[in-house]
Amino acid sequence: MATERALDRETASLIDDMLQGNARALARLITIVEEDDEESHRVLRHISPSFRAHRVGVTGPPGAGKSTLVNRLTTFARQNELRVGIICADPSSPFSGGAVLGDRVRMTQHYMDEGVHIRSMSTRGSLGGLPSTVHGVVRLMDASGKDLILVETVGVGQMELDVMENVDTVVVALVPEAGDDVQAMKAGLMEIADIFVVNKADRPGADSLVVGIRSMLDLVCRDNGWTIPVLSTQAEHNIGVGELYEQIWHHRKTSIDTGLFAERRARQRRDEFTAVLQKLVTQEFMNAISSDHDLAACVAQMNEGEISPYEAAEEVFRIMSRKLH
């Protein structure tokens, strides 16, 4: 396996500056981490795990007002003198791979605030609502001294489950128009929420949606000491967001007291370890296949249809295991 190179002087200096709260250094390091290459791994290896920031995911279907909720929650946090990091996922273009990255426009009141760092990220084809590199960006923001990190998912619906792997509190935002979809969503978003929010609650059907969610929660058995609240908000008019803000911190306290917080963080670390290990092993195998005659011959047989991909993978694994021993 290749020997890992040390950080170059410029990157090491960026990390030092970021740890001192330098926003420009943080932005440059996030750009490096988003590339998800060897250099990004070197950066993340030099970032010590931090438990300072509380990480909150805001998810839900498109049009639920997630950006407005994040914007209002940020205002409450800043009024309490907390430093905030905001990560907004935007869908990537199937043609250019780029993204609209419009959340900065919607959060103009915080864009020039030195206590707030806003980062829009393209999903780059990820189907889980968040870019695959978001865990690294969260770690950087945490290490830079943020007290609260808000992660807004792209709004793709039921498959939007990546948020569980990156945050401590999951806020699921719904709107009255989603009332007929509650049953369809119960196997996805309905099962990951720590807090439910019915936003745009001035619209018809809001009360019945709240009742429907509460009825469904009565059927779900959760023995973790936390009773999931269902809140009504009008984020556009800043109604009910204060209660949401308080419930987020109440959830943090309850999670810490019951051990759920430590359990969730440990599971996230295990998942991150597994993902990185899988990538490194895959890279090592592919590099070996390109330079080893026996491995290349096995892959050639698969390409010609002589053996199945399963047989080829098992044979490559056996050959590599023999060589390693």
C-alpha positions in Angstrom: 0.0 0.0 0.0 1.3 3.4 -0.9 3.0 5.5 1.8 0.9 8.5 2.8 2.5 11.9 2.1 2.5 14.5 4.9 0.6 17.7 4.6 2.4 20.4 2.6 3.2 23.7 4.4 0.4 25.7 2.8 -2.3 23.2 3.8 -0.9 22.9 7.3 -1.0 26.6 7.6 -4.6 26.7 6.4 -5.5 24.2 9.1 -3.8 26.3 11.8 -5.6 29.4 10.6 -9.0 27.6 10.5 -8.5 26.3 14.1 -8.2 30.0 15.0 -11.5 30.8 13.4 -10.3 32.1 10.1 -13.3 32.0 7.7 -11.2 32.2 4.5 -9.1 29.2 5.6 -12.2 27.2 6.4 -13.7 27.9 3.0 -10.5 26.8 1.2 -10.3 23.6 3.3 -13.9 22.8 2.5 -13.1 23.1 -1.2 -10.3 20.6 -0.7 -12.5 18.2 1.2 -15.2 18.4 -1.4 -12.8 16.9 -4.0 -12.7 13.7 -1.9 -9.2 12.7 -3.0 -5.9 11.9 -1.4 -5.3 15.5 -0.3 -8.8 15.7 1.3 -8.1 12.5 3.3 -4.8 14.0 4.6 -6.6 17.1 5.7 -9.3 15.2 7.6 -6.7 13.0 9.3 -5.2 16.1 10.8 -8.5 17.3 12.2 -9.1 16.0 15.7 -12.6 14.9 16.5 -14.7 17.6 18.2 -17.8 17.4 20.2 -18.4 21.2 20.6 -21.0 21.9 17.9 -24.5 20.5 17.9 -25.4 19.3 14.5 -29.0 19.7 13.3 -30.4 18.3 10.0 -33.4 20.0 8.4 -35.0 17.7 5.8 -38.3 17.2 4.1 -39.9 17.4 0.7 -39.3 20.2 -1.8 -41.3 23.4 -1.0 -41.5 22.7 2.8 -39.7 25.9 3.6 -36.4 24.3 4.9 -34.2 27.2 3.9 -36.5 29.7 5.6 -36.5 27.6 8.8 -32.7 27.4 8.7 -32.5 31.1 8.2 -34.8 31.8 11.2 -33.0 29.3 13.4 -29.8 31.0 12.6 -31.2 34.3 13.8 -32.2 32.8 17.1 -28.7 31.2 17.5 -27.0 34.5 16.7 -29.2 36.3 19.3 -27.8 33.8 21.8 -24.2 34.6 20.6 -23.7 31.2 19.1 -21.4 30.8 16.1 -23.3 29.0 13.3 -22.2 26.9 10.3 -24.8 26.3 7.6 -24.5 23.5 4.9 -27.1 23.7 2.2 -27.3 20.8 -0.4 -28.4 21.8 -3.9 -29.2 19.3 -6.7 -26.5 19.0 -9.3 -27.1 19.5 -12.9 -27.1 16.2 -14.9 -25.3 18.0 -17.7 -22.6 20.1 -16.1 -22.5 18.6 -12.6 -22.8 22.1 -11.1 -25.6 23.4 -8.8 -27.7 26.4 -8.5 -26.4 27.1 -5.0 -29.2 29.5 -4.3 -29.3 29.3 -0.5 -26.9 32.2 -0.1 -29.4 34.4 -1.9 -32.1 33.3 0.5 -29.9 34.0 3.5 -28.6 37.4 2.6 -29.1 38.8 6.2 -26.5 36.3 7.5 -24.1 36.3 4.5 -22.0 39.1 5.8 -22.2 38.0 9.5 -18.7 36.9 10.6 -20.4 34.6 13.1 -22.1 32.6 10.3 -20.4 30.5 7.7 -22.7 29.4 4.8 -21.6 26.7 2.4 -23.7 25.5 -0.5 -22.8 22.1 -1.8 -23.8 20.2 -4.9 -25.1 16.7 -4.4 -22.9 15.5 -7.3 -25.3 12.7 -8.0 -25.9 11.4 -4.5 -29.4 10.1 -4.0 -29.6 10.4 -0.2 -30.2 14.2 0.0 -26.6 15.2 0.9 -23.3 15.1 -0.9 -21.1 12.2 0.1 -18.4 14.6 1.5 -20.7 16.4 3.9 -19.4 14.5 6.9 -15.9 16.0 6.2 -17.4 19.5 5.9 -19.2 19.1 9.2 -16.0 18.1 10.9 -14.2 21.2 9.5 -16.9 23.5 10.7 -16.9 21.9 14.1 -13.2 22.2 14.4 -13.3 25.8 13.4 -15.3 26.7 16.5 -18.9 26.6 15.5 -21.5 26.0 18.2 -24.3 25.0 15.9 -24.2 23.4 12.5 -27.4 23.4 10.4 -27.5 20.9 7.5 -30.2 21.4 5.0 -30.9 18.5 2.6 -31.8 18.9 -1.0 -35.4 17.9 -0.6 -35.7 14.7 -2.6 -38.3 12.9 -0.6 -38.4 9.5 1.0 -34.8 8.5 0.1 -33.4 11.5 1.9 -31.8 9.5 4.8 -28.1 10.5 4.6 -28.9 13.2 7.1 -29.1 10.6 9.9 -25.5 9.8 9.4 -24.2 13.3 9.9 -26.3 15.1 12.6 -27.4 14.8 16.2 -31.0 16.1 15.8 -33.1 15.5 12.7 -35.9 18.0 12.0 -38.4 16.9 9.4 -40.4 19.7 7.8 -43.7 19.0 6.1 -46.4 21.3 4.7 -50.2 20.8 4.7 -50.2 19.8 1.0 -48.2 16.7 2.1 -51.1 15.4 4.2 -52.1 12.7 1.7 -48.4 11.5 1.5 -47.9 10.8 5.2 -48.6 7.1 4.8 -46.2 6.8 1.8 -43.5 8.5 3.8 -43.7 6.5 7.0 -41.0 4.1 5.9 -38.6 6.9 5.2 -38.6 10.4 6.6 -41.3 9.5 9.2 -38.9 7.1 10.9 -35.9 9.3 11.2 -37.4 12.5 12.7 -36.5 13.7 16.2 -38.7 16.7 15.7 -41.6 17.2 13.3 -42.5 20.6 11.9 -45.6 21.4 10.0 -44.5 24.6 8.3 -46.8 27.1 6.5 -49.3 26.2 9.2 -51.6 29.1 8.1 -52.6 27.0 5.1 -55.7 24.8 5.0 -55.1 21.3 6.3 -52.3 22.1 8.7 -54.2 21.0 11.8 -55.3 17.7 10.3 -51.7 17.0 9.2 -50.5 17.6 12.8 -53.2 15.2 14.1 -52.2 12.7 11.5 -48.5 12.7 12.3 -49.3 12.5 16.1 -51.6 9.5 15.4 -48.9 7.8 13.4 -46.3 8.4 16.1 -48.6 6.7 18.6 -48.1 3.5 16.6 -44.3 3.8 16.7 -42.5 2.3 19.7 -39.4 4.3 20.7 -37.8 3.4 24.0 -35.1 6.1 24.1 -36.5 8.6 26.5 -37.5 11.1 23.9 -41.1 12.0 22.9 -41.1 13.3 19.4 -42.8 16.7 19.3 -45.0 17.9 16.4 -44.8 21.6 16.0 -46.6 24.1 13.9 -44.6 27.0 12.3 -44.9 29.8 9.9 -41.3 30.4 9.2 -41.9 33.1 6.7 -43.5 35.2 9.5 -41.2 33.9 12.2 -44.1 32.2 14.1 -43.3 29.0 16.1 -39.6 29.0 15.2 -38.6 30.0 18.7 -40.3 26.9 20.1 -38.5 24.8 17.5 -35.2 26.3 18.5 -35.9 25.4 22.2 -36.9 21.8 21.3 -33.7 21.3 19.4 -31.6 22.1 22.5 -34.0 20.1 24.7 -33.4 17.1 22.4 -29.7 17.6 22.8 -29.9 17.6 26.6 -32.2 14.5 26.6 -30.0 12.7 24.2 -26.9 13.3 26.3 -28.7 12.3 29.5 -30.0 9.0 28.0 -26.8 8.1 26.2 -28.4 8.4 22.8 -26.1 11.3 21.8 -22.9 9.2 22.4 -24.5 6.2 20.7 -25.4 8.1 17.6 -22.0 9.8 17.3 -20.3 6.4 17.7 -22.5 4.9 15.0 -21.6 7.8 12.7 -17.9 7.2 13.3 -18.3 3.5 12.5 -20.1 4.3 9.3 -17.5 6.9 8.3 -14.7 4.4 9.0 -16.5 1.7 6.9 -17.0 4.1 4.0 -13.4 5.3 4.0 -12.1 1.7 4.3 -14.2 0.5 1.4 -12.9 3.3 -0.8 -9.3 2.7 0.1 -9.6 -1.0 -0.4 -11.3 -0.6 -3.7 -8.6 1.9 -4.9 -5.9 -0.5 -3.8 -7.5 -3.4 -5.6 -8.0 -1.4 -8.8 -4.4 -0.2 -8.8 -3.3 -3.8 -8.3 -5.4 -5.1 -11.2 -3.8 -2.6 -13.6 -0.3 -3.8 -12.7 -0.7 -7.6 -11.9 -1.0 -10.1 -14.7 -3.1 -12.7 -12.8 -5.6 -10.1 -11.7 -5.8 -8.4 -15.1 -6.4 -11.8 -16.7 -9.2 -12.5 -14.3 -10.9 -9.2 -15.2 -10.3 -9.9 -18.9 -12.2 -13.1 -18.5 -15.1 -11.3 -16.9 -15.1 -8.6 -19.7 -15.3 -11.4 -22.3 -18.3 -13.0 -20.5 -16.4 -16.2 -19.6 -17.0 -15.7 -15.9 -19.5 -13.6 -13.9 -18.6 -10.4 -12.0 -19.2 -12.4 -8.8 -16.7 -15.1 -9.8 -14.2 -12.4 -10.9 -14.5 -10.4 -7.7 -14.1 -13.6 -5.6 -11.1 -14.7 -7.6 -9.4 -11.3 -7.4 -10.0 -11.3 -3.6 -8.4 -14.8 -3.3 -5.4 -13.8 -5.4 -4.9 -10.6 -3.4 -5.2 -12.4 -0.1 -2.5 -14.9 -1.2 -0.2 -12.1 -2.2 -0.7 -10.2 1.0 0.1 -13.3 3.1 
